[in-house]
Amino acid sequence: MNRRDARFTIGPFIGKFLVAEADESGSIIALICEGQPGSLTTIGDWWFADMSECELGVTEDGWDVEWLPSGSLGTPQ
């Protein structure tokens, strides 16, 4: 499965983390998480049609993220 990890650098979730992973159909579920890498308490979630839509969606309205190496917030299942 395709996965992207990120840390919010600008916007209402600054300092929090994002895990976005594709399911079998390529749809993306993106979770916003509290804490440090490895501590994935979910505080919000979104659905996107694909990874491109996810990347655009999480940076809208002046939000910004730092994309991290895939799996850096925990081992992908």
C-alpha positions as CSV (number, residue, x, y, z in Angstrom):
1,M,0.0,0.0,0.0
2,N,1.1,3.6,-0.7
3,R,1.7,5.6,2.4
4,R,2.9,9.2,3.3
5,D,3.8,10.6,6.7
6,A,4.1,14.3,7.5
7,R,4.3,16.9,10.2
8,F,2.2,20.0,10.1
9,T,4.4,23.2,10.1
10,I,1.7,25.8,9.5
11,G,-2.0,25.9,10.3
12,P,-4.3,24.7,13.1
13,F,-2.6,21.4,13.5
14,I,1.0,22.8,13.7
15,G,3.3,20.3,15.4
16,K,0.9,17.4,14.9
17,F,1.4,14.5,12.5
18,L,-0.3,13.1,9.5
19,V,-0.4,9.5,8.3
20,A,-2.0,9.0,4.9
21,E,-2.4,5.5,3.5
22,A,-4.1,4.0,0.4
23,D,-6.5,1.1,0.6
24,E,-6.8,-1.6,-2.1
25,S,-8.8,0.7,-4.4
26,G,-6.3,3.5,-4.1
27,S,-8.5,5.7,-1.9
28,I,-6.7,7.5,0.9
29,I,-7.5,7.7,4.6
30,A,-5.5,10.5,6.3
31,L,-5.3,10.6,10.1
32,I,-4.1,13.6,12.1
33,C,-2.3,12.4,15.2
34,E,-1.1,13.9,18.5
35,G,2.3,13.5,20.1
36,Q,5.6,12.2,18.9
37,P,6.4,9.6,16.2
38,G,5.1,6.2,17.5
39,S,2.3,7.9,19.6
40,L,-0.6,7.9,17.1
41,T,-3.6,9.1,19.1
42,T,-6.0,10.1,16.3
43,I,-7.6,13.6,16.6
44,G,-9.1,13.8,13.1
45,D,-9.5,11.9,9.8
46,W,-10.3,12.6,6.2
47,W,-10.9,10.6,3.1
48,F,-9.4,11.4,-0.3
49,A,-9.9,9.8,-3.8
50,D,-6.1,9.4,-4.3
51,M,-2.7,10.5,-2.9
52,S,-2.5,13.6,-5.2
53,E,-5.9,14.8,-3.8
54,C,-4.6,14.1,-0.3
55,E,-1.4,16.1,-0.9
56,L,-3.4,19.1,-2.2
57,G,-6.1,18.8,0.5
58,V,-3.9,18.9,3.5
59,T,-2.1,22.0,2.3
60,E,-5.2,24.1,1.5
61,D,-6.2,27.2,3.3
62,G,-2.6,28.1,4.1
63,W,-1.8,24.8,5.9
64,D,1.6,23.4,5.3
65,V,3.3,20.0,6.0
66,E,6.8,18.7,6.0
67,W,6.7,15.3,4.3
68,L,8.7,12.7,6.2
69,P,10.1,9.3,5.1
70,S,7.3,6.8,4.7
71,G,6.8,4.8,7.8
72,S,8.7,7.2,10.1
73,L,5.6,7.6,12.3
74,G,5.4,3.8,12.9
75,T,5.9,0.6,11.0
76,P,3.3,0.3,8.1
77,Q,1.1,-2.8,8.5
